[in-house]
Amino acid sequence: MTADAPTRIAEYLALQGLTPTVTHVLPLTGDASDRKYFRVHQREAPSIVLALHADAITFASMPFVSVAALMRQIPLPVPAILHHSDPLGIIGLEDLGDVTLQAHLGAATAAEHAALYRQAVSFIAQLQQRGAALASPDYPPYGVAFDVEKLTWELEFFVRHFLIAYQGQAPNEAVRGALREEWRAIVEELASEPRVLCHRDYHSRNLMLHEGGLHIIDFQDARMGPDTYDLVSLLRDSYVDLDEATVDELVAYFLALQGSGGDEGEFRRRFDLMALQRNLKALGTFGYQTTTRGNPVYIQYIPRTLNYVRANLARHARFARLRELLEEIDR
């Protein structure tokens, strides 16, 4: 596709019959993907958001479209899809505003903070419970999972893009082999756990505050995985500090919603294992965005994420060897 963004947007607005109502179009801050977003302000009508893809799309087969339909079935609050154009590579979406959960927390009272996080946790429970009931090959997430291959790839991504590219370390082959042994033990345990439907990137920047409640975005990569995955994403969030008392309360709340009556200590052990894997993967992403994509905005989130990793390495004796290896590399 050779047309520039303004030309494509103008064509799209004309195609949808919106040109006479539009007052102005503003670019929005994007995510880590190749999509670009624009807010379209209209006279006497709500603003809408345009998701501009790099090229033409096939709307009917897009994971975003299928997963949005699944989310509405559950039901969970996601932005409405208003219209689209395959050749122009644009999807028109309900405008949820600019206030993420991350942004709102600085202005929230303690009571508001607690209520929003309980709502976010309740959405995870709904996703898992109703997701099991709605399982169907018609929806892409049920055909893809956090398996050994995927989890291992993410940990090797951490080695390549954080340890080597970002930190400038060069672990020798013996250390690389020892790390692979540690990865194998972690991923085999995680991949063997019963699988539930996971959002896959469920954190404070993908929860929007709109009309008094949370709405979920960036769900197109949903897949099957451990029941701890989304809860870890929310409670060991690289973008937000949560005190341990809050984490404890929200874990207990999640277990109450599950109604399984399981062993909380065992759940917390699995939670920490999942957190270690996910936080290492996040460091890989931050390193990749910084060194490969030239996007330094994620550097500010590295210290918090490293603290999560170090706390888990110190908390469990089983990670003693991994802790030694990472400390040796960092010398």
N, C-alpha and C positions, 0 to 999 in steps of 0.2 A: 504494500500500500504506500503510495507516494504522497498523497495529500497530507498537509500539515494538520495539527489538531484544531486550530480555529476554523479551517475550511470544513473539516469533517463534522465539527459540532454545529456549524451553521447549516450544513446540509441535513443533519439529523433533526434539528429543531424545526426546519421547514417541513421535513417529512412527517413529523408528528403534529403539525399544525400549531406549533407553539410560538413561532416567530413573532406574531403580533403582540403576545403577552409578555415577552421577555424584556426585562429592564437591563440586566447585566449578567455576565458570566464570570465567575471567579475561580482560579485554580485552588485546589485544596492540597494540603500536605499529604503525600502518598505514603504507602507502606513500603515494605522491602521488596515488593514485586515490580513487574514491568508495567502494571496498570497505572493510569493517571486518572485523577478524579477532579471534577469541576462542579461547582454549585451554580445552578441556574435560578436566578431570582425572577419572579413573575409579578405582574400587577394583579392584585385581587385574587391570588392563588398561592398555595404553598410553594416554597422553593423545592426543587428536586435536585438530585445528584446524578451526574453522568459518569459512568465507569468507562473510560476510554482504553481499549485494549491495543496492543502493539500492532495488530493486524486484524483482518476479517475474522469473524467468529462463526461457529455453528451453534447457535443458541440452544437448540433442542437437545444436544448431546453434552452440554457443558456441565461438569460436576457442580458448579455453583448453583445452577438452576435446579438440578435434581435434589441436591442437599437442602436447598431452601424449601422445596416442596415437602421433604421429609421433616424438616424442622417445624413447619406449619402443621403437619399431621400430629406432632407429639402432644400438644402444641407448645412451641417456644416462640418468643417474640424476636422476629428477624425483619429486616427492611423489606417492604413490598417491592416486587418487580413490576414496574409500570408499563414499560414498552422496551423495544430493542430494534436494532438493525444489524443483521449479519454482515452485509458488505461493508458497512461503515465501522464495524467492530465496537459498537456502543450499546450499553444497557442503561436504561433510565430507572432510577431507584428512588424510593421514599427517602426524604432527607431526615436523618435522625439527629441532626445538629452536630456540634463540635465537642460536646462535653463527654469525655471518656470517664470511666470509673477512676482511672489514674488522676485525671485532672480535677475531678470533683472532690477527691479526698482531702485536699488542702483546705477546702471551704466547708467540709461536712462537720456536723457535730458528732460527738461520740455515738449518740443514738442512731443518727443517720448512717454513719459508717457501719455500725453493727448490722443494721437492717439491710443495707445494700449487700453486704457480704453474705448474710444468711440467704437473701434472694439468689445471689450468684451460686451458692452451694446447692440450693434447692433445684436450680436449673440442671445441675450436673446429675442429681438423683433422677429427675424426670427424663433426661436424655438417656440414662442407662436403663431405667425401668421400661419406659414406653418404647425406647429403641429396640429392646429385646422383642417386644410384642409386634413391632412393625417390620421386623427383619424380612428382607426380600431381595432377591438378585436384581430387582428393578432399580435399586438404589446403589450407586457405586461404593459407598463406605462399607457395605457388608462383604465386598469382595477383596478388600485390601486391609492389611493388619500390620501392627508393629510386631513383625516376626524377627527371627534371629538376624536375617540379612539386613533388614532396615535398621534395627537398633545398632548393629555392628557398624554399618555405614556411617551412622550419626556420630559414633565415638571416634571413628577414624577421621571424620570431618573435623572434629575437635583437634586431633593431632596435627592434621595438615594446616588448618587455618588459624588455630590459636597458638599451639605450642611452636610450630615451625614458622609460619608466615608472620604472625603478630608478635610473638615473644622473641623470635629469632633464635630459638633453640634448635639443636640438631641431635636428637636422641640417636645413639648408635643402634645397630641392628639387634644387639642383645637386649637393649632396653625396649626397642620396638616389639620384639618377640614377647618379652615379659608383659608389656602392656596388652598385647593381644590375648594373652592367657587371662589377664584380669577382665578384659572385655567379655571374653567367652563365658566366664562364670556369671557375670552380671546379666548378659543378654539372654542366656539360656534360661535363667530363673524367670526373668520378666516375660519372655515369650511363652513360657509354659503356664502362666497364670490364665484363668478363665477370662475370656475377652468380652468386653462390653463396647457399646458405641461411644466413641470419643470425639470431641470437637477437634482436638489435636493442637490448638494454640489458644487455650482458654485462659486469658490473663486480663489485667486491668485496662490494657489498651484496645482490647477487642470486645469490651463491654461498654455500650453507650448509654448515658443517662438521657432518657427522652420521655416527656410527659409523665414524670414522676417515678419511672421504673427503668430497669435495665433492659437493653436490647442487645442481641448477640450479632456480631459481624465476623467476617473472615473465616467462615466455616467450611469453605469449599474443599478443604483437605481432610475432612472428617474420615475416620477409619476405626477399625476395631483395635482394642488394646486393653491394658490392665485397668481395673476399676479405680486405681490410684492416679491415673495419668492426668486427667483434667483437674483433679483436686490439687495435685502437686503444682500444675501450671498456675493455678490461682493463688495458692498459699506460699509457694516458694518462687514468687514472681520477681523477675529481674528488675521490674520497674517500680516496685512498691515495697516499703518496709512494713512488715506485720510483726508485732511482738509475739512472743511464744505463748502467752496466755490466750491471745486471740486465735492463734493457730490451733491450740489445744481445744478451745471451745468449738471452733468450726469443724474440726475433725470429728468431735463427739456428736455434733449436730448432723453431720453427714451420715455417720453410722446409725444414728437414730432414724433418719429418713430411710436408710436402706432397710431397717427393720430386720437385719439378719441375726442380731444377737451374737455376733462374732467376737473374737478375742481382740480387744483394742490394741494390746501390746503387739500382737502379730501384725495387725493392720499398720501400725506405726512403723514397724520394721520394713514392711513392704513399701510403705510411703517413702521412707528414707532412701531405699534402694532406687525407686523410680525417680526421686528427686536428684540423686547423684547423676544418673544417666541423662536426665533432661537438662540439668544445669550445665553439664559438660557440653552437651550438644549446643546449648545457647551460647556458650563461650565460643564455640566454633563458628556460629552464625555471626557473632559480633566481630570476630577476627576477620571473617570473610567480607563482611560489609565494609570494614575499615581498610583492609589491604587490597582486596580485589575490586570492590565496587567504589572505592574512594569516598566512602560515606562515614565520616568520623562521629556522627551523632551517637552511635552505640557505645563509644568508649566509656561514657559516663556510667553505663550500667554494668561494666565489667567488675568493679570492686565488690558490689553487693552479691553478684553471682559467684564470684570466687569465695566469698565468705560462706555462702551456702555449701559449696563443695567442701571447703575445709572443715566446716562443722560436722558434716556427715562422715568425712574420712576419720575424724577424731572420735566420733560417737560410737562407731562399730568396729570391733576387733577384726572382723573379717576384711576390712579395708586397709589393714596395716601395711601390707606389701604394696598396694597401689599408692598409698600415701608416701612411702619411701621412694618409690619410682618417680613420682611427680616432684618430690622435694629434690631428688638427685638431678633431675632435668633442669630445675629452676636455679640450681647453684651457679 
